[in-house]
């Protein structure tokens, strides 16, 4: 499995009004990173109405410090805050990431899920993990699951998940995930939902 770094950024209160000033510089930074493999994925986190709320970036571990030092959204206050997690991409048969012009409206849904913090949480995940993988593997094959993986704690244990699906509305995504073993089995205790869309970047194939 491929480990990288997950950057979750929260947009400033006025980010939606100012992001256009810095979008070109942001894209100029991340386009060559995508081509080189230093950026595995970078997408906006949006509300249902397409308003910017933050960013989700999957960055190669060795490229993280240089990326954060150069990121215009961080330097110019588009991001009010950010956190970095260890992240492991699930080895699934993903289709190529979307290419072509970015759609005007959201085309994907993002679930950012965190496991419970109680002592039994790791056992709950382990108990249903194979059933969860059996469900998401065909979703990756057909292109419904664009990418997914595990948020890791400092010791490398699984502490949550990120999954990006090809759902145009959050309600559709929530209905689809409602029957997943990670929800029905009580693994995910808290889930943040965002809409998103993809910029036409020259990503390398996802590991899978």
N, C-alpha and C positions, 0 to 999 in steps of 0.2 A: 504494500500500500504506500502511496505517496504522501509524505508529510510536507506541509507548507505552513504559511502563516495566514490567518484570517484577520483582516482589519475590518472592524465594524465602526463606522463613523456616524455620528449624529450631526445633522445639519443645524447651523445657527438659525435663530429665529427669522432672520432676514435673508437666509440662503437662497430661497426661491427667487427673490428679486435681484440678487447679485451674481448668481452662478454663471449667467451668460458672459460676464466680464472675463471669467477665468476658464471657461470650458475649452477654448482653443488651446490654451497652454497645458491644461490637464490632458487633453487628447494627444498633444504633441509629446508629452512625457510617456504616456502609457502605450502608445502605438508601437514604438520600437521595443518596449518591454514585452509586449505580447508576441511580437515576431521572434524574439530571442528566447522566449520561454520563462523570462523572469516574472512576468505577469501571467498567471494561469487564467484568471477571470477578473473582470471589473465591471460592476453594474451599479446603477443608482437604486436606492431604496425610495419608493414613492408611495403616496397615498392612492386610494382608489381613483381619485380624480386627477392623477398624474402629477401632483405637486411633489417637489423634491423634499425628501426627509433625511437623506444621508447616503452613504455609499457602502458597498460590500466589495472588498478586494481580496483575492487570493494571490498571494505573492510568494515566490520562492524564498525560502528561509534566508539564504545568503544575500538576497537583494533587498531585504526589508529596510535596513537602516538607510541605505542610499535612496530608496524610493520615498520614505517618509520625509527625509531632509529636502527632497526636491518637489514634493507634491504641492501644486499651487492651491488646491482646496484647503490644505492645512496651513500653509504660510499666509494665506489671505483671509482666514477666518470663515471660509464657507463651512468647514467642519468646526462645530463648537467643542466637540470632544471625540475621542476615539479610543477603542480598546483593541488589543492584539491578543489572539488566542492561537495556541498550537492547533493545527487542523490536519485531518487525514482524509483524503478523498477516497470514497468507497470504490473498489475495483469492479466497476460495472460496465456493460457494453454500451457506453454512451454513443449517441450520434454526434457528428461535428456540431460545434457551437453555431448559433444562428449568424448568418452573414447578410450582406446587403444593407440598404439604408435602414436606419433605425425607425421603427414605426412611430406614428404620431401619438398613439395611445399605448398603455401598458399591454404587454403580450405574455408576460410570465408572472408567476406568484412565488414569493420567497417565504419560506417558513424557517424562522430562527428559534430553535427549541432548546430548552435547558432541562436536564434531568433533575429529579429530586435530590435533595442534599442529605437525606436520611441514610442510615447505615445499610438499609436493604436496597437502595437504588441500584447499585451495580448488579445485584442478583436479578432484579426485575428486568434490566436490559438484557442480560445474558439469557434469561429464560425465553425471551421472545425474539432474539436477534435473528435467528435463522428464518423464522416465519416472516419477519420484516424484510429480510433480504430476498426471500422467495417472492414477495409481492413487488418490490421495487425493481428487481432485475428485468422482468418483461416490460415494465414502464420505461426503463432506460432504453431497451431495445427498440421500442416503438416511438421513442422521442418525447414521451410525456414527461419523464424525469430528465431534466437537462444536466444536472449535476447534483451530487449529494455527498455527504461525508460527516465525520464525527468531530465535534469540538472536544479537545483534549484538555485535561487539567495539567498542572505543572509536572506531575509524575508520569504523564502519558496515559492516564486512564480516561475512559470516555465519560464526558460530562454533559454532552448535548449533541445536537445535530443541526446541520443546515441543509435544506433541500430546495431546489429551484425547479418548478414545474411549469409546463406550458399550459397555463390557465389564464384566460384573459380577465377573470374576475377573482377576487379573493373568496367570494362565496363558493365558487366552483372548486377552488383549491381546498377549502375547509371541508366541503362535503366529501371530496376524494380522500383526504387524510383521516376523516372521522373513523374509518374502519381499519386503519393501520394498527398493527400490533403494538407499536410504540405509544399510541394513544389509548387503545382499549386495554393494554397491559399496564398502564400507569407509569410508563417510563418517562415520558415528557410531562413535567409538572407545569411548565410555562412556555407558551409559544407566542412569538411576535410575528405578525403577518404584514408583508409589504408587497406592493405591486412593483414591477420592474420591466425593463426592455433592454435590448442589447445594441450597443454601438458596433459598427462594422469593423472590428479589429482583427488583425491577422493572427488569431490564436493558433497555437499548436494543438494537436489532438489531445484530448483529455486522457490521463492514464486510466486504464480499465482492463 
